[in-house]
Amino acid sequence: MENRNLENFIKLSQNENPLGPSPKAMEAVLKHAHTIHRYPEPHPHSLEVKIADWLNIEPGNVFVSAGLVEALDIMIRNFVGQGNNMIIGDITFVAYRLLAEVFNVETRFSKLTDYQMDVHDILSRYDENTKLIIIANPNNPTGTTISENELIQLLEHVSSDTLVVVDEAYWEYVSQSGFPGSLSLQKRYQNLVIMRTFSKIYGLAGLRVGYTIASQSVVEKMEYYQAPFTVNCLGSIAAIHAIDDVEFVAKSSEMNKKERQFMFNELKQRGYNVVPSQSNFHFVLFDTVEDRDLFDTELCTHNVLARKTDLFGDSKAIRLSIGTPEDNLKLIESLGQIKIG
Ligand SMILES: Cc1ncc(COP(=O)(O)O)c(C=O)c1O
């Protein structure tokens, strides 16, 4: 489905920025296109320094990867080990589970409460062999968050050699108060690892750039396991310039917030069971798999692409990214012609 000619489709299936790439990043990519016969830096140090300056942290606490997926790959593959385990949500970003399966990592699935990661449940599955806990915050596909207090509660209860990863791929979209100030928490808890990406609000998914903020020893370990040249030169250049595109980020987040509320109300009004979201997508639940599949097929016939969430852990739900106002009006028009149940 993702590879077909998408020109006539409204693509609400991969939580991309519907406004396109950051204009500043695009301009930089075009300007540097003539350099692509050269190798990039073996490890993207210039971008690490830029991120460190931007966030007012040390470059030694920043690790840049070819998307967050590369950082997750390195962690899950190398940081758990035989006889140990990792904990993730039972409905969450599919890559955690898939990587664990590939590398034979024992995975414990924590039950979400009200579609939200539940610290008590995580702790009930935790033991001295738990080396990694990964929390997508906001969670994909449910769009829910854990608060700073909940995160602190978790960090206070686990051993310092258990890494607690908060995957903040969508953090720029959060508008709720109480969201963790993870950068300052990381200074207090050396085992806290923050993962972020340029794929979402910056609109650079196709260039594959993500970054991790962690203690120096964790960063050094991640660099050790990273193959050279995985982050390409245009990706680095684009990210360096995207960081300065403050207006684009503000515009994207404002549009998303407005459209998220609008779509939530519209879906609710039509009787859909939709989870309030702090991200750039909605999680919509159906009574049966058949209803969900019918909804997906109907959307497809109206040229709207959504994402079924079976691989994420729920086969009766669908995830709908928030589009532009025009996309969303077309989606609503399609909804008007769909009868489920
Ligand atoms: C929670 C979460 N983490 C990470 C990623 C992947 O990020 P990247 O494109 O940087 O590999 C996604 C993509 O959908 C995601 O939803």
The ligand as a MOL file (V3000), in Angstrom:
LIG
                    3D

  0  0  0     0  0            999 V3000
M  V30 BEGIN CTAB
M  V30 COUNTS 16 16 0 0 0
M  V30 BEGIN ATOM
M  V30 1 C 7.3880 6.3510 18.4910 0
M  V30 2 C 8.2350 6.3550 17.2780 0
M  V30 3 N 9.5550 6.2620 17.4070 0
M  V30 4 C 10.3700 6.2560 16.3360 0
M  V30 5 C 9.8590 6.3280 15.0560 0
M  V30 6 C 10.7920 6.2450 13.8910 0
M  V30 7 O 11.5110 7.4030 13.8000 0
M  V30 8 P 12.6110 7.5520 12.6400 0
M  V30 9 O 11.9080 7.9420 11.3970 0
M  V30 10 O 13.4830 8.6430 13.2020 0
M  V30 11 O 13.3320 6.2570 12.5210 0
M  V30 12 C 8.4910 6.4260 14.8620 0
M  V30 13 C 7.9470 6.4770 13.4970 0
M  V30 14 O 6.8020 6.3470 13.2330 0
M  V30 15 C 7.6540 6.4230 16.0010 0
M  V30 16 O 6.3370 6.4660 15.8680 0
M  V30 END ATOM
M  V30 BEGIN BOND
M  V30 1 1 1 2
M  V30 2 1 2 3
M  V30 3 2 2 15
M  V30 4 2 3 4
M  V30 5 1 4 5
M  V30 6 1 5 6
M  V30 7 2 5 12
M  V30 8 1 6 7
M  V30 9 1 7 8
M  V30 10 2 8 9
M  V30 11 1 8 10
M  V30 12 1 8 11
M  V30 13 1 12 13
M  V30 14 1 12 15
M  V30 15 2 13 14
M  V30 16 1 15 16
M  V30 END BOND
M  V30 END CTAB
M  END
